[in-house]
């Protein structure tokens, strides 16, 4: 199962971004999804950096397996999960 989170509608609301990211991570765990696609968009790269900082937090990092940046489209990230 693959989930998708597009951050375009809330790009300028920091608190909502964190809430949306946490929500999609929790949903992926609950639904046992193997992949989450996060779309911060291309822009200046600030939103992507915020997403990467969020995913790099110790308690969040423990929840997923790895992150890939799309080689063809720098406006999206993939977060992969391993469920036991």
Residue, then its C-alpha position, 0 to 999 in steps of 0.5 A: x500500500x502506498x500513501x501520498x501527502x501533498x503539502x502545497x495547500x498548507x505550505x505556509x502553516x508550520x504547525x499544520x505541516x508538522x501535524x500532517x507529517x505526523x498524521x501520515x506517518x501514523x496512518x502508514x503504520x496503522x495501515x501497514x503501508x510500505x511507502x509514503x510519497x511526500x510532495x513538498x513541491x519544488x519552490x525554494x527548497x525550504x519546505x523540503x528542508x523542513x520535511x527532512x528536519x521533521x523526518x530526522x527527529x530521533x522519535x520519528x526516525x525510529x518509525x520508518x526504514x529509509x527515505x529516498x529523494x526522487x532523482x527526476x523530480x526534486x519536489x518529492x520524497x519517498x519514505x519507506x516502512x518495514x513492518x514486523 
